[in-house]
Every structure is written in structure tokens, then in C-alpha cells.
């Protein structure tokens, strides 16, 4: 099972000042001046069984790019393996191009999470990690540099992937059943 989503419009910011480290009485910070070098979208598929992440960057997130990413997922799996893709309800997932892909790949089933609880899609948890570890602190001289650093992070993550295990401190707050549409 793959949890799939896109992190769109990631800015390749080339910061003028270096990061100022955390010190007693002062939070970590960086200068406010930067140069924008464009944006990039990151498609990611989290394999819920292994914790491995498949990723691909694209200039924009379109239905065509989404289908190309689904094609990559299918190509990496044994032929005719049943593949479940869980994703959100964004319009690029509901186009004729996606429907045609699904018709041609009967072993792929797409399930959509409800409209607002993005936290149900475990890849969002992984996106928060890449945001914290790479994007927020990053200095990117170009869109290409941003893409290289994102893919390097994915490769490093996949050297020792672990499934995401959700934990609840208060069992009364658990969701007992989730309907996947």
C-alpha cells in the first residue's frame, strides 16, 4: 500500500545570510534576505509496509506528472501485484488521464482520504520531516540544486526506512474505523 501526495511549489531560496545557530537565550534563525530561484513540486509515495519512500520532482504538479509518477510506482513492483494508492481529493487525481491509467492498470486501485484530514495520509508525516530537515533550513542556488537535495534526502532515508507507527497517548482519542472511499 502506498500513501501518495505532492508537496507543491517548494521554493528554491538562496539565502543571503547563513543560518545562525541556536544558543542560550536565542532561537536558531537566518537572515531575512533571499533570492528566489523558482519552484519545484515533489511527488512522494510512502510504502506503509516498509517505510521506503519513492520520490520524483517535477516543475509543476499536473495530472500528467501524477500519472508519470504512478507509472514509476507500478514499474517498481512485481508484475500484476495488487497496488493500493491512497491519496487526497485534489483535482489532478480525478482527471480523464488518471482514469485512463487506472483502466490500463487493473491491479492499481486508488482510494481517496476525506477532504480535510490530511493527517490521515501518512506521507504528510514524512513531508513534515523533509520540510524540517531540508526545505526550511536549506539554501538552494537553483531549482536543480533543490531537486538534488530533495532526492539525496530520499536516498538517505531509504538506507534505513521504517514504517510510521502512530501512537496515541489518550486511547479515547483514537479513530476506531476509517472509511476509505
RARAPE-V891303 format. One record per residue. NEAR is the number of other ideal C-beta (glycine too) atoms within 8 Angstrom. Layout:
BEGIN
near-><NEAR | NEAR>
END
This chain:
BEGIN
near-><7 | 13 | 12 | 15 | 13 | 11 | 10 | 7 | 5 | 12 | 8 | 15 | 11 | 10 | 11 | 7 | 7 | 7 | 8 | 8 | 5 | 5 | 5 | 3 | 3 | 7 | 4 | 7 | 6 | 10 | 8 | 4 | 6 | 9 | 6 | 7 | 13 | 8 | 8 | 13 | 15 | 12 | 15 | 15 | 14 | 14 | 12 | 11 | 5 | 7 | 10 | 8 | 14 | 12 | 11 | 9 | 11 | 12 | 5 | 7 | 10 | 8 | 10 | 7 | 13 | 14 | 11 | 10 | 13 | 14 | 9 | 10 | 14 | 11 | 6 | 6 | 8 | 4 | 4 | 5 | 7 | 6 | 12 | 8 | 13 | 13 | 13 | 9 | 8 | 8 | 5 | 12 | 13 | 7 | 9 | 5 | 9 | 15 | 8 | 8 | 12 | 11 | 7 | 6 | 10 | 6 | 9 | 11 | 9 | 10 | 10 | 11 | 12 | 8 | 4 | 4 | 7 | 9 | 6 | 7 | 13 | 10 | 13 | 10 | 9 | 12 | 11 | 8 | 8 | 14 | 10 | 9 | 8 | 11 | 10 | 6 | 8 | 9 | 7 | 12 | 7 | 9 | 12 | 6 | 11 | 15 | 10 | 8 | 11 | 16 | 10 | 8 | 11 | 13 | 8 | 7 | 9 | 9 | 6 | 5 | 11 | 5 | 8 | 10 | 4 | 5 | 4 | 7 | 3 | 5 | 5 | 4 | 5 | 6 | 4 | 3 | 4 | 5 | 4 | 7 | 5>
END
